[in-house]
């Protein structure tokens, strides 16, 4: 049971419900320090530790342009590949 005054949140990765004080903020735009006019999502500590903490400038826009969540996997990957520059590692034949 949460202490009174403790806001409960849900981890966006695993769905666990937990007190806000035990969660980590997640900002899909990658700038959690800019707080004006934002609503944050939350991750539990184990899911937060598993996240990649690399810069992701432009990632959200690229995913939207590639129809992430709307297109089937093959179409999404092809569109993402084209938008992201289309260069991949060379393969030996």
C-alpha positions in Angstrom: 0.0 0.0 0.0 1.3 3.5 -0.9 1.8 6.1 1.8 -0.8 8.9 1.8 0.1 11.7 -0.6 2.2 9.4 -2.8 1.1 9.5 -6.4 0.9 6.1 -8.2 2.3 5.6 -11.7 2.5 2.8 -14.2 5.7 1.6 -15.9 5.3 2.0 -19.6 7.5 -1.0 -20.3 6.2 -3.7 -18.0 2.9 -2.3 -16.7 3.9 -2.5 -13.0 2.1 0.0 -10.8 4.3 1.7 -8.2 4.7 4.8 -6.2 6.0 7.8 -8.1 8.9 8.2 -5.7 10.1 4.7 -6.8 9.9 5.4 -10.5 12.1 7.1 -13.1 10.8 9.7 -15.5 10.9 8.9 -19.2 10.8 11.7 -21.8 10.2 10.4 -25.3 11.9 13.6 -26.6 15.1 12.8 -24.7 15.3 16.0 -22.7 13.8 15.5 -19.3 15.5 18.7 -18.0 13.2 20.9 -20.1 10.0 20.5 -18.0 7.7 23.2 -19.4 4.4 22.0 -20.9 5.4 18.3 -20.6 3.8 15.3 -19.2 6.2 12.5 -18.4 5.8 8.8 -18.6 7.5 6.5 -16.0 9.6 3.4 -15.8 10.2 1.1 -12.9 13.9 0.9 -11.8 14.5 -2.5 -13.4 13.1 -1.4 -16.8 15.0 2.0 -16.5 18.3 0.1 -16.1 17.6 -1.9 -19.2 17.0 1.2 -21.4 19.6 2.6 -23.8 20.8 5.9 -22.5 22.3 7.1 -25.7 21.3 10.4 -27.4 18.2 10.0 -29.6 17.9 13.4 -31.4 15.3 13.1 -34.1 14.4 9.4 -33.3 10.8 10.1 -32.4 10.2 12.1 -35.6 11.9 9.3 -37.6 9.7 6.7 -36.0 6.6 8.7 -36.8 7.6 9.2 -40.4 8.3 5.5 -40.8 4.7 4.7 -39.5 5.9 3.0 -36.3 3.0 1.2 -34.7 0.8 1.5 -37.8 2.8 -0.3 -40.6 3.5 -4.0 -40.5 7.1 -4.9 -39.4 8.5 -5.4 -42.9 7.1 -2.1 -44.2 8.2 -0.2 -41.1 11.7 -1.5 -41.3 12.0 -0.7 -45.0 10.7 2.8 -44.4 12.9 3.4 -41.4 15.9 2.2 -43.3 15.2 4.6 -46.2 14.6 7.6 -43.9 17.6 6.9 -41.6 20.0 6.9 -44.5 19.8 3.4 -45.8 23.4 2.5 -45.1 24.0 -0.7 -43.2 27.0 -2.9 -42.5 28.6 -4.5 -45.5 28.0 -8.2 -45.7 30.4 -10.7 -47.2 29.0 -13.0 -49.8 
